[in-house]
Amino acid sequence: MHNPKLNNLTILIVTYKSHEVIFKTLSKLNKVKNIKILDNSNDNILKEKVKKKYKNVSFYLSKKNLGYGAGNNFLLKKVKTKYALILNPDCFINTKYLIETLDFANLSKNFAIIGSAIEAKIMSSKYKISKYFFYKCDYVKGFYMFIDTKKIRKIGNFDTNFFLYLEEIDLCKRVIKAGYNVIALKNIKLNHLSGKASNDRLEFNKIRNWHWMWSQFYFTKKYKGYLFSFFKFFPDLILLFVKSLIKKNHYKYRNRFLGLFYSMINKKSFYRG
């Protein structure tokens, strides 16, 4: 039975080979009417299994891996509710906290993003509205991002140049620049497994190392300029190259080197494994 208090919320989940966690995540969300999933691994078997078990889920397949930002942008275009929650497939939350976040959102006038205080960059002392304690933040992390759909669309959704990493921090920076608040609710309790969203650990680690360095340089270049970024990261480029030759786990450093190198020569974040 869906909880009518949640009817103005759509939950968005982007998956990539997430069989091991997605069913546990969905089991926590059985009272939510609107759930949309995009699977970046084009897994029709998973789609059929999910749709058979969960009638409240709209499931989409992507023939190519769009990544986190572009994947969520795809789903955001299909949202008709005032609010949306961007949720990682390895992040579990009780319905109680969804209702509390919605209640707080209706009380708060100028927020665009509400997240968890876990890993957030908090820039204020604690505030209180009604019974809710919260912080103003530079950013919250992307595994749990409750958004005002209209405001996020107004500033242009996620920057799709990012494939993985830092796109949520970039979004938060643009939200603040537009005059809205990024909030971390103190009372939100969730369980984020962190890095367990994909079953294919070897492939995920390759992608993670490549894009971590690509995104680091692109993010810095976007806000500090190319010359500043080049001189900041050039020593890292040399060090990663050396480590890729001498270290036992040289594949890790090779992928980091390549990600940084291609970002420094202004190539798009093309690596998909």
MARNUKOL-890915 format. One record per residue: y, x, z of N, C-alpha, C, CB in turn; residue in one letter. Coordinates in steps of 0.2 Angstrom, whole numbers, padded with zeros to 4 digits, always signed. Glycine has a CB too. Example, Ala and Ser with C-alpha at 12.3 -4.5 7.8 and 13.67 -1.06 7.14 Angstrom:
BEGIN
-0028+0066+0039-0022+0062+0039-0016+0066+0039-0022+0057+0045A;-0011+0064+0035-0005+0068+0036+0000+0064+0039-0003+0070+0029S;
This chain:
BEGIN
-0006+0004+0000+0000+0000+0000+0006+0004+0000+0000-0005+0006M;+0011+0003-0005+0017+0007-0005+0022+0005+0000+0020+0007-0012H;+0025+0010+0003+0031+0009+0007+0037+0007+0004+0032+0015+0012N;+0040+0001+0004+0046-0001+0001+0052+0004+0002+0048-0008+0002P;+0052+0007+0008+0057+0011+0010+0058+0017+0005+0057+0014+0017K;+0052+0019+0001+0052+0024-0003+0053+0023-0010+0045+0028-0002L;+0055+0016-0012+0055+0014-0019+0061+0017-0023+0056+0007-0019N;+0066+0020-0019+0071+0023-0022+0070+0031-0023+0078+0022-0019N;+0064+0033-0023+0063+0040-0023+0057+0041-0028+0060+0043-0016L;+0058+0046-0032+0053+0048-0037+0051+0056-0035+0055+0048-0044T;+0044+0057-0034+0042+0064-0033+0040+0067-0039+0036+0063-0028I;+0042+0073-0040+0041+0077-0046+0036+0083-0044+0047+0079-0050L;+0031+0084-0048+0026+0090-0046+0025+0093-0053+0020+0088-0043I;+0026+0100-0054+0024+0103-0060+0018+0108-0057+0030+0108-0062V;+0012+0107-0061+0006+0110-0059+0004+0115-0065+0001+0105-0058T;+0000+0120-0063-0003+0125-0067-0009+0127-0064+0002+0131-0069Y;-0015+0124-0067-0022+0125-0065-0022+0125-0057-0024+0133-0067K;-0020+0119-0055-0019+0117-0048-0024+0113-0045-0012+0114-0047S;-0030+0113-0047-0036+0108-0045-0037+0109-0038-0042+0110-0049H;-0037+0115-0035-0039+0116-0028-0034+0113-0023-0039+0123-0026E;-0028+0111-0025-0023+0109-0020-0020+0102-0022-0017+0114-0019V;-0020+0100-0028-0016+0094-0030-0019+0088-0027-0016+0094-0038I;-0025+0087-0026-0028+0081-0023-0026+0080-0016-0035+0081-0024F;-0026+0086-0012-0024+0086-0005-0016+0084-0005-0025+0093-0002K;-0012+0087-0009-0005+0085-0010-0004+0077-0011-0001+0089-0015T;-0008+0075-0016-0007+0068-0018-0010+0063-0012-0011+0066-0024L;-0015+0065-0008-0017+0061-0003-0012+0060+0003-0024+0065+0000S;-0007+0064+0003-0002+0063+0008+0004+0059+0006+0001+0070+0010K;+0003+0057-0001+0009+0053-0004+0007+0046-0006+0011+0057-0010L;+0001+0044-0004-0001+0037-0006+0003+0031-0005-0008+0036-0003N;+0008+0032-0001+0013+0027+0001+0019+0027-0004+0015+0027+0008K;+0019+0032-0008+0025+0033-0013+0023+0029-0019+0027+0040-0014V;+0028+0025-0022+0027+0021-0028+0027+0025-0034+0032+0016-0028K;+0032+0030-0034+0034+0034-0040+0032+0041-0040+0041+0033-0042N;+0027+0043-0043+0025+0051-0043+0024+0053-0051+0019+0052-0039I;+0027+0058-0052+0027+0061-0059+0024+0068-0059+0033+0060-0063K;+0019+0069-0063+0016+0076-0063+0017+0079-0071+0009+0076-0061I;+0019+0085-0071+0018+0088-0078+0013+0094-0077+0025+0091-0080L;+0008+0094-0081+0003+0100-0080+0004+0105-0086-0004+0097-0081D;+0006+0111-0084+0008+0116-0089+0002+0119-0092+0012+0121-0085N;-0004+0118-0090-0010+0121-0093-0014+0116-0097-0015+0123-0087S;-0010+0110-0099-0013+0105-0104-0020+0103-0102-0013+0108-0111N;-0021+0102-0096-0028+0100-0093-0029+0093-0093-0029+0103-0086D;-0033+0090-0099-0034+0083-0099-0039+0081-0094-0036+0081-0106N;-0044+0085-0092-0049+0083-0087-0045+0082-0081-0054+0089-0087I;-0041+0086-0079-0037+0085-0072-0033+0079-0073-0033+0091-0071L;-0030+0077-0078-0026+0071-0079-0030+0065-0078-0023+0071-0086K;-0036+0065-0081-0040+0059-0081-0043+0058-0073-0046+0059-0085E;-0044+0064-0070-0046+0063-0063-0041+0060-0059-0049+0070-0061K;-0035+0063-0060-0029+0061-0055-0028+0054-0057-0023+0065-0057V;-0027+0052-0063-0025+0045-0065-0031+0040-0063-0024+0044-0072K;-0037+0042-0062-0042+0037-0060-0042+0036-0053-0049+0040-0062K;-0039+0041-0049-0039+0041-0042-0033+0038-0039-0041+0047-0038K;-0027+0040-0043-0020+0038-0040-0017+0034-0045-0016+0044-0038Y;-0016+0028-0044-0013+0023-0049-0005+0024-0049-0015+0016-0048K;-0003+0027-0044+0005+0028-0043+0007+0034-0047+0007+0028-0036N;+0003+0037-0050+0005+0044-0054+0006+0043-0061+0000+0049-0052V;+0011+0045-0064+0012+0046-0071+0011+0053-0072+0019+0044-0073S;+0006+0055-0077+0004+0061-0078+0005+0064-0085-0004+0062-0076F;+0009+0069-0086+0010+0072-0093+0007+0079-0094+0018+0072-0094Y;+0006+0080-0100+0003+0087-0102+0008+0090-0106-0004+0086-0105L;+0008+0097-0105+0012+0101-0109+0007+0106-0113+0017+0105-0105S;+0008+0106-0120+0004+0111-0124+0006+0118-0123+0005+0109-0131K;+0012+0120-0120+0013+0127-0118+0016+0127-0111+0018+0130-0123K;+0015+0132-0108+0017+0133-0101+0025+0133-0101+0014+0139-0098N;+0028+0128-0098+0036+0128-0098+0039+0132-0092+0038+0121-0098L;+0035+0133-0087+0037+0136-0081+0040+0131-0077+0043+0141-0083G;+0043+0133-0071+0045+0128-0066+0051+0125-0068+0047+0133-0059Y;+0057+0128-0070+0063+0125-0071+0063+0120-0077+0068+0130-0073G;+0060+0122-0083+0060+0118-0089+0055+0112-0087+0058+0122-0095A;+0049+0113-0084+0045+0108-0082+0048+0103-0078+0039+0111-0078G;+0052+0105-0073+0055+0099-0069+0061+0096-0073+0058+0103-0062N;+0064+0099-0077+0069+0096-0082+0066+0091-0086+0072+0101-0086N;+0060+0092-0088+0056+0087-0092+0055+0081-0088+0049+0090-0094F;+0053+0082-0082+0051+0076-0077+0058+0073-0075+0047+0078-0071L;+0063+0076-0074+0069+0073-0072+0072+0068-0077+0075+0079-0071L;+0071+0070-0084+0073+0065-0089+0070+0058-0088+0071+0068-0096K;+0064+0058-0085+0060+0052-0084+0062+0048-0078+0053+0053-0085K;+0066+0051-0073+0067+0048-0067+0072+0042-0068+0070+0053-0062V;+0071+0037-0064+0075+0031-0065+0078+0029-0058+0072+0025-0067K;+0076+0033-0053+0078+0031-0046+0084+0036-0044+0072+0033-0041T;+0087+0034-0038+0093+0037-0036+0092+0044-0034+0097+0033-0031K;+0086+0045-0031+0084+0051-0028+0077+0054-0031+0083+0051-0020Y;+0076+0060-0031+0070+0063-0033+0068+0069-0028+0070+0066-0041A;+0062+0070-0027+0060+0076-0023+0055+0080-0028+0055+0073-0017L;+0058+0086-0029+0054+0092-0032+0049+0095-0027+0059+0097-0036I;+0043+0095-0028+0038+0097-0023+0033+0101-0027+0034+0091-0020L;+0031+0107-0024+0026+0111-0026+0019+0108-0025+0026+0118-0023N;+0014+0109-0029+0008+0106-0028+0004+0109-0022+0004+0108-0034P;+0007+0114-0019+0003+0117-0013+0008+0116-0007+0002+0125-0014D;+0012+0111-0007+0016+0109-0002+0014+0102+0001+0024+0109-0004C;+0013+0101+0007+0010+0095+0010+0015+0092+0015+0003+0096+0013F;+0017+0086+0014+0022+0083+0019+0020+0076+0021+0029+0083+0016I;+0021+0074+0027+0020+0067+0029+0025+0062+0027+0019+0067+0037N;+0023+0056+0025+0027+0051+0023+0033+0050+0028+0024+0044+0022T;+0032+0051+0034+0037+0050+0039+0043+0054+0038+0035+0052+0046K;+0042+0060+0036+0048+0065+0034+0052+0063+0028+0046+0072+0034Y;+0048+0060+0023+0051+0058+0017+0056+0052+0019+0046+0055+0012L;+0054+0047+0023+0058+0042+0025+0064+0044+0029+0054+0037+0029I;+0063+0049+0033+0069+0052+0037+0074+0056+0032+0066+0057+0042E;+0071+0059+0027+0076+0062+0022+0080+0057+0018+0072+0067+0017T;+0076+0052+0016+0080+0046+0013+0085+0043+0017+0075+0041+0011L;+0084+0042+0023+0088+0039+0028+0094+0044+0029+0085+0038+0035D;+0093+0050+0030+0099+0055+0030+0103+0055+0024+0096+0062+0032F;+0100+0055+0018+0103+0055+0012+0108+0049+0011+0098+0055+0006A;+0106+0044+0013+0110+0038+0013+0116+0038+0018+0106+0031+0015N;+0116+0042+0023+0121+0043+0028+0126+0049+0025+0118+0045+0035L;+0123+0054+0022+0127+0060+0020+0131+0058+0013+0123+0066+0019S;+0137+0060+0013+0141+0058+0007+0142+0063+0002+0148+0056+0010K;+0141+0069+0003+0143+0074-0002+0137+0079-0003+0149+0078+0000N;+0131+0077-0002+0125+0082-0003+0123+0081-0010+0119+0081+0002F;+0120+0086-0013+0117+0086-0020+0109+0088-0019+0120+0090-0025A;+0108+0093-0014+0101+0095-0013+0100+0095-0005+0100+0102-0016I;+0094+0093-0003+0092+0093+0004+0085+0097+0003+0091+0086+0007I;+0084+0102+0008+0078+0105+0008+0076+0107+0015+0079+0112+0004G;+0071+0111+0016+0068+0113+0022+0072+0119+0024+0061+0114+0022S;+0073+0120+0031+0076+0126+0034+0071+0132+0033+0077+0125+0041A;+0065+0131+0031+0060+0137+0030+0063+0141+0024+0053+0134+0029I;+0064+0147+0025+0066+0152+0020+0073+0150+0017+0061+0152+0014E;+0077+0145+0019+0083+0144+0017+0088+0149+0019+0086+0137+0020A;+0094+0150+0015+0099+0154+0018+0105+0150+0021+0102+0158+0011K;+0104+0150+0027+0109+0145+0031+0116+0149+0032+0106+0144+0038I;+0121+0145+0031+0128+0148+0031+0132+0144+0036+0131+0148+0024M;+0130+0140+0040+0134+0136+0045+0130+0136+0052+0136+0129+0042S;+0134+0134+0057+0131+0132+0063+0128+0125+0062+0136+0132+0069S;+0124+0122+0067+0121+0116+0066+0126+0110+0067+0115+0115+0072K;+0125+0105+0062+0129+0099+0062+0124+0093+0064+0132+0098+0055Y;+0127+0087+0065+0123+0081+0067+0126+0075+0064+0122+0081+0074K;+0122+0071+0060+0124+0065+0058+0119+0060+0061+0124+0064+0050I;+0121+0055+0064+0116+0050+0068+0111+0054+0072+0112+0046+0063S;+0105+0054+0071+0100+0057+0075+0098+0064+0071+0094+0053+0076K;+0101+0065+0066+0098+0071+0061+0103+0077+0062+0098+0069+0054Y;+0099+0083+0064+0102+0089+0064+0101+0093+0057+0100+0094+0070F;+0107+0096+0055+0106+0099+0048+0111+0105+0048+0108+0094+0042F;+0109+0110+0043+0113+0115+0041+0116+0115+0034+0109+0122+0043Y;+0122+0118+0033+0124+0119+0026+0122+0126+0024+0132+0119+0026K;+0119+0126+0018+0116+0132+0016+0119+0135+0009+0108+0131+0015C;+0118+0141+0008+0119+0144+0001+0113+0142-0003+0119+0152+0002D;+0107+0142-0001+0102+0139-0005+0096+0137+0000+0099+0144-0010Y;+0092+0133-0003+0085+0131+0000+0080+0133-0006+0085+0123+0002V;+0074+0133-0004+0069+0135-0008+0066+0130-0012+0063+0139-0005K;+0063+0131-0018+0061+0126-0023+0054+0122-0021+0061+0129-0029G;+0051+0124-0016+0045+0121-0015+0046+0114-0012+0040+0125-0010F;+0052+0112-0009+0054+0106-0007+0061+0105-0008+0052+0105+0001Y;+0063+0101-0013+0070+0100-0015+0071+0093-0016+0072+0104-0021M;+0074+0089-0011+0076+0082-0012+0083+0082-0015+0076+0079-0005F;+0084+0079-0021+0090+0079-0025+0093+0072-0026+0089+0083-0031I;+0100+0072-0027+0103+0066-0029+0103+0067-0037+0111+0066-0027D;+0099+0063-0040+0098+0063-0047+0104+0064-0051+0093+0058-0050T;+0109+0059-0050+0115+0059-0054+0119+0065-0054+0119+0053-0052K;+0119+0068-0048+0123+0074-0047+0120+0080-0050+0124+0076-0039K;+0113+0081-0050+0110+0086-0053+0110+0086-0060+0103+0087-0050I;+0110+0080-0063+0111+0079-0070+0118+0081-0072+0109+0072-0072R;+0123+0080-0068+0130+0081-0070+0131+0089-0071+0134+0078-0064K;+0127+0093-0066+0129+0100-0067+0124+0103-0072+0128+0103-0060I;+0119+0099-0075+0115+0102-0080+0108+0104-0078+0118+0108-0083G;+0105+0101-0073+0098+0103-0071+0097+0110-0070+0093+0100-0076N;+0091+0112-0071+0089+0119-0070+0091+0123-0076+0081+0120-0069F;+0092+0130-0076+0093+0134-0081+0087+0136-0084+0098+0141-0079D;+0085+0134-0090+0078+0135-0093+0077+0142-0095+0077+0130-0098T;+0082+0147-0095+0081+0154-0096+0076+0157-0091+0088+0158-0096N;+0077+0154-0085+0072+0156-0080+0065+0153-0081+0074+0154-0073F;+0060+0157-0081+0053+0154-0081+0050+0153-0074+0048+0158-0085F;+0051+0158-0070+0048+0157-0063+0052+0162-0059+0041+0160-0063L;+0054+0160-0053+0058+0163-0048+0066+0163-0049+0056+0170-0048Y;+0069+0161-0044+0077+0161-0043+0080+0155-0047+0079+0168-0046L;+0077+0151-0050+0080+0146-0054+0082+0141-0049+0075+0142-0059E;+0079+0140-0043+0082+0135-0038+0088+0138-0034+0076+0133-0033E;+0088+0144-0034+0094+0148-0030+0100+0147-0035+0092+0155-0029I;+0099+0148-0042+0104+0147-0047+0106+0140-0047+0101+0149-0054D;+0102+0135-0046+0104+0128-0046+0108+0127-0040+0098+0124-0046L;+0106+0130-0034+0110+0129-0028+0117+0132-0029+0107+0132-0022C;+0118+0137-0032+0124+0141-0033+0129+0136-0037+0124+0147-0036K;+0126+0133-0042+0130+0129-0047+0132+0122-0043+0126+0127-0053R;+0127+0120-0039+0129+0114-0035+0135+0115-0030+0123+0112-0030V;+0135+0121-0027+0141+0122-0022+0147+0123-0026+0139+0129-0018I;+0146+0127-0032+0152+0128-0036+0155+0121-0039+0150+0132-0043K;+0151+0116-0040+0153+0110-0042+0156+0105-0036+0147+0106-0045A;+0156+0108-0030+0159+0105-0024+0155+0101-0020+0165+0100-0027G;+0148+0101-0021+0143+0097-0017+0140+0102-0012+0138+0094-0022Y;+0136+0099-0007+0133+0103-0002+0126+0104-0003+0134+0099+0005N;+0123+0109-0001+0116+0111-0001+0114+0111+0007+0114+0117-0004V;+0110+0106+0008+0108+0105+0016+0101+0107+0017+0109+0097+0017I;+0100+0109+0023+0093+0110+0026+0093+0106+0032+0092+0118+0028A;+0088+0101+0032+0087+0097+0038+0082+0100+0043+0083+0090+0035L;+0085+0100+0049+0081+0104+0054+0074+0101+0056+0085+0104+0060K;+0074+0094+0055+0068+0091+0058+0062+0090+0053+0070+0084+0060N;+0063+0092+0046+0058+0092+0041+0052+0097+0043+0061+0093+0034I;+0046+0094+0043+0040+0098+0045+0036+0097+0039+0037+0096+0051K;+0034+0103+0036+0029+0103+0030+0025+0109+0031+0033+0103+0024L;+0020+0109+0026+0015+0114+0026+0015+0117+0019+0008+0112+0028N;+0018+0123+0018+0018+0126+0011+0013+0132+0011+0025+0128+0009H;+0008+0132+0007+0003+0137+0007+0006+0143+0004-0003+0135+0003L;+0011+0143+0000+0015+0148-0003+0010+0153-0008+0018+0153+0002S;+0011+0152-0014+0007+0156-0019+0000+0153-0021+0007+0163-0017G;-0002+0147-0018-0008+0144-0019-0008+0139-0024-0011+0142-0012K;-0003+0138-0028-0002+0132-0032-0007+0133-0038+0005+0132-0035A;-0009+0139-0040-0014+0140-0046-0020+0142-0044-0010+0145-0051S;-0026+0140-0047-0032+0142-0046-0034+0149-0049-0038+0137-0048N;-0030+0151-0054-0031+0157-0058-0027+0162-0055-0030+0156-0065D;-0030+0166-0050-0026+0170-0046-0024+0177-0050-0030+0173-0040R;-0029+0179-0054-0027+0185-0058-0022+0184-0063-0034+0188-0061L;-0022+0179-0066-0017+0177-0071-0010+0176-0068-0019+0171-0076E;-0011+0172-0062-0004+0170-0059-0001+0176-0056-0006+0165-0053F;-0005+0181-0054-0002+0187-0051+0002+0191-0057-0007+0192-0048N;-0001+0191-0063+0002+0195-0069+0009+0192-0070-0003+0195-0075K;+0008+0185-0071+0014+0181-0072+0020+0182-0067+0013+0174-0073I;+0017+0182-0061+0022+0182-0055+0026+0189-0055+0018+0182-0048R;+0022+0195-0056+0025+0201-0056+0030+0202-0062+0020+0207-0056N;+0028+0200-0068+0032+0201-0074+0039+0197-0072+0029+0198-0080W;+0038+0190-0070+0044+0186-0070+0048+0187-0064+0042+0179-0070H;+0045+0190-0059+0049+0192-0053+0055+0197-0055+0045+0195-0047W;+0053+0202-0059+0058+0207-0061+0063+0204-0066+0054+0213-0063M;+0060+0201-0071+0064+0198-0076+0069+0193-0073+0060+0194-0081W;+0068+0189-0069+0072+0184-0066+0077+0188-0061+0069+0179-0062S;+0075+0193-0058+0080+0197-0053+0086+0200-0058+0076+0203-0050Q;+0084+0203-0063+0089+0206-0067+0094+0200-0071+0086+0210-0073F;+0090+0195-0073+0094+0190-0077+0099+0186-0072+0089+0184-0080Y;+0097+0185-0066+0101+0182-0061+0107+0186-0059+0097+0180-0054F;+0106+0192-0058+0111+0197-0056+0116+0197-0062+0108+0204-0054T;+0113+0198-0068+0118+0198-0074+0122+0192-0075+0113+0199-0080K;+0119+0186-0073+0122+0180-0074+0129+0180-0070+0118+0174-0073K;+0128+0182-0064+0134+0182-0059+0138+0188-0058+0131+0180-0052Y;+0135+0194-0060+0138+0200-0059+0140+0204-0065+0134+0205-0054K;+0137+0202-0071+0139+0205-0077+0133+0210-0079+0145+0208-0077G;+0133+0212-0085+0128+0216-0087+0128+0224-0085+0128+0217-0095Y;+0134+0226-0085+0135+0233-0083+0133+0234-0075+0142+0236-0084L;+0135+0230-0071+0134+0230-0064+0126+0230-0063+0137+0225-0060F;+0123+0225-0067+0116+0224-0066+0112+0230-0069+0114+0218-0070S;+0114+0233-0074+0111+0239-0077+0111+0245-0072+0114+0241-0084F;+0116+0246-0069+0116+0252-0065+0113+0251-0058+0124+0254-0063F;+0113+0244-0056+0109+0242-0050+0101+0243-0051+0111+0235-0048K;+0099+0241-0057+0092+0241-0058+0089+0247-0062+0090+0234-0062F;+0093+0251-0065+0090+0256-0069+0085+0261-0064+0096+0261-0072F;+0087+0263-0058+0083+0267-0054+0076+0263-0053+0086+0268-0047P;+0076+0256-0052+0070+0253-0051+0066+0253-0057+0072+0245-0049D;+0069+0253-0063+0065+0253-0069+0061+0260-0070+0070+0253-0075L;+0065+0266-0068+0061+0272-0068+0056+0272-0063+0067+0278-0067I;+0057+0270-0057+0052+0270-0052+0046+0266-0053+0055+0268-0045L;+0047+0260-0056+0041+0256-0058+0037+0259-0064+0044+0249-0061L;+0041+0263-0068+0037+0266-0074+0033+0271-0071+0042+0269-0079F;+0035+0275-0066+0031+0281-0063+0025+0278-0059+0036+0285-0058V;+0027+0272-0055+0021+0269-0052+0016+0266-0056+0024+0264-0047K;+0018+0264-0062+0013+0261-0067+0008+0267-0069+0016+0258-0073S;+0010+0273-0069+0006+0279-0071+0002+0281-0066+0010+0284-0074L;+0004+0281-0059+0000+0285-0054-0003+0281-0049+0005+0290-0051I;-0001+0274-0048-0003+0270-0043-0010+0267-0044+0002+0265-0041K;-0014+0266-0039-0021+0263-0040-0020+0256-0043-0025+0263-0034K;-0015+0252-0041-0014+0245-0043-0009+0245-0048-0012+0240-0037N;-0010+0250-0054-0005+0251-0059-0003+0245-0063-0007+0257-0063H;-0008+0240-0063-0006+0234-0067+0000+0230-0064-0012+0230-0068Y;+0000+0230-0058+0005+0226-0054+0012+0230-0056+0005+0227-0047K;+0013+0236-0056+0019+0240-0057+0020+0240-0065+0019+0247-0055Y;+0015+0240-0069+0016+0239-0076+0019+0232-0078+0009+0240-0080R;+0017+0227-0075+0020+0220-0077+0027+0220-0074+0015+0215-0074N;+0028+0223-0068+0035+0223-0065+0040+0227-0070+0035+0225-0058R;+0037+0233-0072+0041+0237-0077+0043+0233-0083+0038+0243-0078F;+0038+0230-0086+0039+0226-0092+0044+0220-0091+0032+0224-0095L;+0043+0217-0086+0047+0211-0085+0055+0213-0084+0045+0207-0078G;+0056+0219-0080+0063+0221-0080+0065+0224-0086+0063+0227-0074L;+0061+0228-0090+0063+0231-0096+0065+0226-0101+0057+0235-0099F;+0061+0220-0102+0063+0215-0107+0069+0211-0105+0057+0211-0108Y;+0070+0211-0098+0076+0207-0096+0082+0212-0097+0076+0205-0089S;+0082+0218-0096+0087+0223-0097+0089+0223-0105+0085+0230-0095M;+0084+0222-0109+0086+0222-0116+0088+0215-0119+0081+0226-0121I;+0089+0211-0115+0091+0204-0116+0086+0200-0120+0097+0204-0120N;+0079+0201-0119+0074+0197-0122+0073+0191-0117+0068+0201-0123K;+0071+0186-0120+0069+0180-0116+0063+0181-0112+0069+0173-0121K;+0062+0176-0107+0057+0177-0102+0050+0174-0105+0058+0173-0095S;+0048+0177-0110+0043+0175-0115+0036+0175-0112+0043+0178-0122F;+0035+0180-0107+0028+0181-0105+0025+0175-0102+0027+0187-0101Y;+0019+0173-0105+0015+0167-0102+0008+0168-0100+0016+0161-0106R;+0006+0174-0101-0001+0176-0099-0006+0174-0105-0003+0173-0093G;
